[in-house]
Amino acid sequence: MKKRVVSVFMALAMGLSIVACGVTAPEAPAAEPVAEQKEETAAEQTKAPEAVTPAADAITLVMAEVNPLDTIVGMTDQKFKEEVEARSNGSIIIDLQASGVLGSENDVLDTMLGGGGTIDMSRISAFALTSYGGQKSMLLSLPYIFTSRDHFWNFATSDLAQEFLQEPSENGSGVRGLFYGEEGFRHFFTVNEIKDINSFKGMKLRVSNDPIMNGLVEGLGASPTVVSFGELYSALQTGVVDGAEQPIANYKSNAFPEVAPYMILDGHTLGAIQVIITDEAWNKLSAEQQQVLVDAGKAASEYNRSISEEKENAVLEELKADGVTIIEVEDITPWQEAVKPVIEENIKGLEDYYQKLVDMK
């Protein structure tokens, strides 16, 4: 018992001696808090953007998209929406209506150009304005005008692109372009097996009544057949048409491989796209809000450029794995020769612009 008491007193004395000398025990490393901080940072990096709370006096702009949201163009639309709403602090809300619920591109354009304000914005194919007086935009759909994606982006980021975007407003169409993007090269796909350019002779190929596409199809020896995009699946299924053309991602997302499982990678056109807004909607915005749309458009365009090729390549591999027959084109020369007449016919009066585009490669 005495030994235990002595031991206790000795321990207390040693402890007091340490404190008196100013010595402290080392602190244990804060391992747990650091780990928690890392986990929180990772979560912040992966979480979806928080929804922007609309301002009390927010302006809502209805935006139309014919394709689903999981396509290249749908993803670009969503990026644009997020950028606009965040940059405007909720003073502009984009009501994005996808999957063609507001109609085909032509239906949407008719509504926008006809006034009334039910559709304020739309993502369209760049050449969709050709039938509405967009002569400069028409050049973007000429067969084989762009030799690569880089060639297209040299144009899309140039002063010439801004001139093209403003053409419809300047000619009184009632809409203006905000920015360009692309959805990959467009290729033909068919119900029955094809091998090369000669396989198209006598076929009925779907077109949207665009003069450039009509000339291209005729150059291939096929018959251009007008079918709305919303009716294309059933037209392929029932034999109204033997084939059509779309970018790879749109071909898959619209389930066309189910009825037309042959695709030939001719890359006749790069699928240039643009987002447009009616002058009526544009004029409702303050100068600051207009600049928000311009800046958001630049961000969405850059995003589009970053995802397009990667997503297209991924979809192509999925199609091959699903059993779609993909035909490579080893020599594009016969295709280029076949479409020379349609190019020569449609650049009349626009030769200088055509040459500027060609020289940007």
VMD Tcl script that draws the C-alpha trace (Angstrom):
set ca {
  {0.00 0.00 0.00}
  {2.81 2.41 0.88}
  {4.57 1.51 -2.36}
  {1.43 2.40 -4.37}
  {1.12 5.77 -2.63}
  {4.75 6.56 -3.27}
  {4.31 5.66 -6.97}
  {1.35 7.96 -7.34}
  {3.20 10.88 -5.74}
  {6.20 10.26 -7.99}
  {3.99 10.30 -11.12}
  {2.38 13.57 -10.04}
  {5.74 15.11 -9.37}
  {7.03 14.17 -12.82}
  {3.95 15.64 -14.48}
  {4.34 18.92 -12.60}
  {7.99 19.04 -13.52}
  {7.19 18.71 -17.24}
  {4.59 21.50 -17.12}
  {6.95 23.72 -15.18}
  {9.63 23.33 -17.85}
  {7.14 24.42 -20.53}
  {7.18 21.12 -22.39}
  {3.89 19.99 -24.02}
  {2.96 16.72 -25.60}
  {2.89 16.77 -29.43}
  {-0.54 17.18 -31.01}
  {-1.86 14.26 -33.02}
  {-2.30 15.01 -36.76}
  {-5.85 16.01 -37.70}
  {-6.29 13.10 -40.06}
  {-10.06 12.83 -39.88}
  {-10.88 16.51 -40.53}
  {-8.52 16.56 -43.57}
  {-10.13 13.44 -44.99}
  {-13.56 14.95 -44.50}
  {-12.47 18.12 -46.26}
  {-11.23 16.13 -49.26}
  {-14.52 14.27 -49.48}
  {-16.47 17.51 -49.41}
  {-14.30 19.00 -52.16}
  {-14.81 15.98 -54.39}
  {-18.56 16.15 -53.84}
  {-18.60 19.83 -54.73}
  {-16.76 19.07 -57.96}
  {-19.19 16.39 -59.08}
  {-22.53 17.76 -57.94}
  {-24.92 19.21 -60.52}
  {-25.18 23.01 -60.82}
  {-27.61 24.46 -58.36}
  {-30.83 25.74 -59.86}
  {-30.98 29.49 -60.20}
  {-33.87 31.14 -58.39}
  {-35.79 33.28 -60.89}
  {-35.93 36.97 -60.09}
  {-39.33 38.44 -59.31}
  {-39.40 40.21 -62.68}
  {-37.59 37.48 -64.66}
  {-38.05 37.26 -68.42}
  {-38.78 33.73 -69.66}
  {-37.62 32.81 -73.16}
  {-39.12 29.68 -74.74}
  {-36.46 27.73 -76.65}
  {-37.20 24.91 -79.12}
  {-35.03 21.86 -79.87}
  {-36.05 19.10 -82.27}
  {-33.64 16.51 -80.81}
  {-33.51 14.85 -77.37}
  {-31.45 16.41 -74.59}
  {-28.88 13.58 -74.58}
  {-27.64 14.51 -78.06}
  {-24.73 16.85 -78.79}
  {-27.13 19.66 -79.61}
  {-29.33 18.93 -76.60}
  {-26.33 19.07 -74.28}
  {-25.23 22.33 -75.90}
  {-28.70 23.79 -75.34}
  {-28.58 22.83 -71.67}
  {-25.15 24.45 -71.26}
  {-26.48 27.63 -72.84}
  {-29.51 27.61 -70.52}
  {-27.31 27.17 -67.43}
  {-24.95 29.93 -68.51}
  {-27.74 32.41 -69.26}
  {-29.55 31.84 -65.99}
  {-26.39 31.97 -63.88}
  {-24.89 35.01 -65.62}
  {-28.17 36.93 -65.44}
  {-28.68 36.08 -61.74}
  {-32.07 34.64 -62.61}
  {-33.33 37.67 -64.54}
  {-33.53 35.52 -67.71}
  {-34.98 32.00 -67.61}
  {-34.69 29.66 -70.61}
  {-37.70 27.35 -70.97}
  {-36.05 24.59 -73.03}
  {-38.56 22.43 -74.94}
  {-36.75 19.47 -76.54}
  {-37.52 16.33 -78.58}
  {-39.57 18.25 -81.12}
  {-42.52 18.97 -78.84}
  {-42.86 22.40 -80.48}
  {-42.63 20.97 -84.01}
  {-40.02 20.44 -86.70}
  {-37.35 23.04 -87.47}
  {-39.49 24.45 -90.27}
  {-42.57 24.54 -88.02}
  {-40.58 26.39 -85.38}
  {-39.13 28.84 -87.89}
  {-42.57 29.54 -89.34}
  {-43.81 30.32 -85.83}
  {-40.82 32.51 -84.96}
  {-40.86 34.45 -88.21}
  {-44.62 34.79 -88.11}
  {-44.49 36.67 -84.80}
  {-46.73 36.21 -81.82}
  {-43.99 35.41 -79.31}
  {-44.91 31.78 -78.51}
  {-41.36 30.63 -79.40}
  {-38.52 33.03 -78.67}
  {-35.44 30.97 -79.46}
  {-34.39 27.81 -81.24}
  {-31.39 25.67 -82.03}
  {-31.48 25.06 -85.78}
  {-29.34 23.64 -88.52}
  {-27.33 26.52 -89.96}
  {-28.79 25.97 -93.41}
  {-32.41 25.95 -92.17}
  {-32.63 29.69 -92.92}
  {-31.87 29.14 -96.61}
  {-35.57 29.00 -97.46}
  {-36.07 32.24 -95.51}
  {-33.51 34.35 -97.32}
  {-30.35 33.21 -95.51}
  {-28.05 33.09 -98.52}
  {-24.79 33.30 -96.57}
  {-25.90 30.54 -94.20}
  {-26.65 28.39 -97.24}
  {-22.93 28.25 -98.03}
  {-22.31 26.33 -94.79}
  {-24.30 23.38 -96.12}
  {-22.47 23.03 -99.43}
  {-21.15 19.48 -99.83}
  {-17.56 18.97 -98.69}
  {-16.96 22.70 -98.05}
  {-15.42 21.89 -94.65}
  {-12.53 19.45 -94.80}
  {-12.25 19.01 -91.03}
  {-13.68 20.15 -87.72}
  {-10.78 22.57 -87.29}
  {-11.69 24.08 -90.66}
  {-15.23 24.73 -89.43}
  {-14.08 26.21 -86.12}
  {-11.70 28.55 -87.92}
  {-14.85 29.98 -89.48}
  {-17.09 29.79 -86.38}
  {-14.68 31.88 -84.31}
  {-14.04 34.48 -87.04}
  {-15.48 37.91 -87.80}
  {-17.05 36.36 -90.89}
  {-19.18 34.14 -88.65}
  {-20.60 37.21 -86.91}
  {-21.54 38.64 -90.28}
  {-23.34 35.42 -91.19}
  {-25.18 35.35 -87.84}
  {-26.59 38.84 -88.31}
  {-27.75 38.30 -91.91}
  {-31.36 37.28 -91.13}
  {-31.93 40.30 -88.90}
  {-30.38 42.64 -91.44}
  {-32.55 41.32 -94.26}
  {-35.72 41.77 -92.19}
  {-36.45 38.12 -91.40}
  {-37.12 38.98 -87.76}
  {-34.52 36.70 -86.15}
  {-30.81 36.94 -85.39}
  {-28.09 34.41 -84.69}
  {-26.28 34.21 -81.36}
  {-23.59 31.58 -81.85}
  {-22.44 28.62 -83.94}
  {-21.69 25.04 -83.01}
  {-21.61 21.68 -84.74}
  {-23.00 18.18 -84.29}
  {-20.51 16.22 -86.35}
  {-20.33 15.29 -90.00}
  {-23.53 14.11 -91.61}
  {-23.71 10.68 -93.28}
  {-26.27 8.69 -95.24}
  {-28.02 5.67 -93.73}
  {-30.30 3.18 -95.49}
  {-32.82 0.42 -94.96}
  {-31.08 -2.01 -97.31}
  {-27.42 -2.84 -97.66}
  {-25.17 -0.39 -99.51}
  {-21.53 -0.65 -100.56}
  {-20.50 2.60 -102.24}
  {-21.74 5.68 -104.08}
  {-23.23 3.55 -106.85}
  {-25.63 1.93 -104.39}
  {-27.74 5.10 -104.26}
  {-28.94 5.00 -107.86}
  {-32.73 4.80 -107.92}
  {-33.13 5.17 -104.15}
  {-35.61 7.53 -102.50}
  {-33.67 9.60 -99.96}
  {-35.36 11.84 -97.42}
  {-34.74 15.59 -97.69}
  {-36.27 18.59 -95.92}
  {-36.91 20.46 -99.17}
  {-33.55 22.20 -99.04}
  {-32.17 23.07 -102.50}
  {-28.61 22.08 -101.59}
  {-29.66 18.68 -100.28}
  {-31.95 18.14 -103.25}
  {-29.02 18.75 -105.60}
  {-26.73 16.50 -103.58}
  {-29.21 13.61 -103.65}
  {-29.81 14.03 -107.37}
  {-26.04 14.06 -107.93}
  {-25.91 10.63 -106.32}
  {-28.49 9.37 -108.80}
  {-31.22 9.16 -106.14}
  {-34.63 10.77 -105.82}
  {-35.05 13.51 -103.17}
  {-38.23 12.87 -101.18}
  {-39.57 15.47 -98.74}
  {-40.47 14.02 -95.33}
  {-40.69 15.94 -92.05}
  {-38.19 14.88 -89.41}
  {-40.95 13.79 -87.04}
  {-42.27 11.34 -89.64}
  {-38.90 10.00 -90.79}
  {-38.85 6.87 -88.62}
  {-42.20 5.65 -89.95}
  {-41.24 6.66 -93.51}
  {-38.18 4.41 -93.29}
  {-40.20 1.66 -91.65}
  {-42.94 1.66 -94.30}
  {-40.76 2.15 -97.37}
  {-41.80 5.72 -98.15}
  {-38.05 6.41 -98.30}
  {-35.05 4.10 -98.60}
  {-32.65 6.23 -96.61}
  {-31.79 9.60 -95.13}
  {-28.86 11.45 -93.61}
  {-28.04 12.72 -90.14}
  {-25.06 13.23 -87.84}
  {-24.04 10.02 -86.07}
  {-25.32 11.01 -82.62}
  {-28.75 12.02 -83.93}
  {-28.99 8.83 -85.98}
  {-28.67 6.77 -82.80}
  {-30.69 8.95 -80.41}
  {-33.71 8.92 -82.73}
  {-33.62 5.10 -83.02}
  {-33.07 5.12 -86.79}
  {-30.74 2.08 -86.60}
  {-33.81 0.00 -85.78}
  {-35.23 0.58 -89.27}
  {-32.16 1.60 -91.28}
  {-29.10 -0.31 -90.00}
  {-26.60 0.64 -92.73}
  {-24.54 3.84 -92.53}
  {-21.89 4.99 -95.00}
  {-19.40 7.53 -93.64}
  {-19.29 9.93 -96.58}
  {-19.25 13.07 -94.40}
  {-20.90 15.15 -97.11}
  {-21.62 18.05 -94.75}
  {-20.47 19.13 -91.32}
  {-23.61 19.61 -89.25}
  {-23.21 23.30 -88.53}
  {-25.78 24.56 -86.02}
  {-26.75 27.94 -84.63}
  {-28.98 29.31 -81.92}
  {-31.30 32.10 -83.01}
  {-33.60 34.51 -81.19}
  {-36.46 36.60 -82.52}
  {-35.85 40.34 -82.80}
  {-39.03 40.77 -80.75}
  {-37.58 38.81 -77.83}
  {-34.16 40.42 -78.25}
  {-35.62 43.90 -78.01}
  {-37.34 43.05 -74.70}
  {-33.94 42.64 -73.08}
  {-31.80 45.37 -71.60}
  {-28.35 45.99 -73.08}
  {-26.85 44.11 -70.12}
  {-29.16 41.13 -70.66}
  {-28.37 41.06 -74.37}
  {-24.69 40.89 -73.49}
  {-25.45 37.98 -71.14}
  {-26.88 36.03 -74.08}
  {-23.84 36.83 -76.20}
  {-21.39 35.78 -73.47}
  {-23.41 32.66 -72.62}
  {-23.41 31.80 -76.32}
  {-19.62 31.95 -76.44}
  {-19.39 29.63 -73.44}
  {-21.90 27.19 -74.96}
  {-20.05 27.26 -78.29}
  {-16.76 26.40 -76.56}
  {-18.50 23.61 -74.65}
  {-19.95 22.26 -77.90}
  {-16.50 22.19 -79.44}
  {-15.11 20.29 -76.45}
  {-17.71 17.48 -76.51}
  {-18.71 16.98 -80.14}
  {-15.96 14.78 -81.55}
  {-15.53 12.70 -78.39}
  {-19.26 12.00 -78.09}
  {-19.54 11.22 -81.81}
  {-16.71 8.67 -81.64}
  {-18.25 7.04 -78.57}
  {-21.62 6.72 -80.29}
  {-19.99 5.24 -83.40}
  {-18.43 2.49 -81.30}
  {-21.80 1.82 -79.66}
  {-23.45 1.49 -83.06}
  {-20.84 -1.03 -84.20}
  {-21.32 -3.02 -81.00}
  {-25.10 -3.00 -81.59}
  {-24.67 -4.57 -85.02}
  {-25.06 -1.54 -87.29}
  {-23.12 -1.97 -90.53}
  {-20.69 0.95 -90.87}
  {-19.21 1.44 -94.34}
  {-16.00 3.46 -94.64}
  {-15.39 5.62 -97.74}
  {-11.82 5.08 -98.90}
  {-11.90 7.53 -101.83}
  {-14.08 10.62 -101.51}
  {-13.20 11.91 -105.00}
  {-16.23 10.36 -106.82}
  {-18.54 11.95 -104.25}
  {-16.94 15.37 -104.71}
  {-17.20 15.08 -108.47}
  {-20.88 14.12 -108.24}
  {-21.80 17.30 -106.35}
  {-19.83 19.88 -108.34}
  {-22.93 21.05 -110.25}
  {-24.87 21.86 -107.05}
  {-21.91 23.84 -105.71}
  {-21.45 25.82 -108.92}
  {-25.16 26.58 -109.10}
  {-25.49 27.82 -105.53}
  {-22.43 30.02 -105.16}
  {-23.47 32.40 -107.95}
  {-23.20 35.92 -106.59}
  {-21.51 34.59 -103.45}
  {-18.20 33.52 -104.96}
  {-16.14 35.78 -102.68}
  {-17.77 34.41 -99.52}
  {-17.38 30.86 -100.80}
  {-13.67 31.39 -101.42}
  {-13.20 32.94 -97.96}
  {-14.74 29.84 -96.41}
  {-12.58 27.49 -98.49}
  {-9.43 29.42 -97.57}
  {-10.04 29.07 -93.83}
  {-8.91 25.44 -93.73}
}
mol new
graphics top color blue
foreach p $ca { graphics top sphere $p radius 0.5 }
foreach p [lrange $ca 0 end-1] q [lrange $ca 1 end] { graphics top cylinder $p $q radius 0.2 }
display resetview
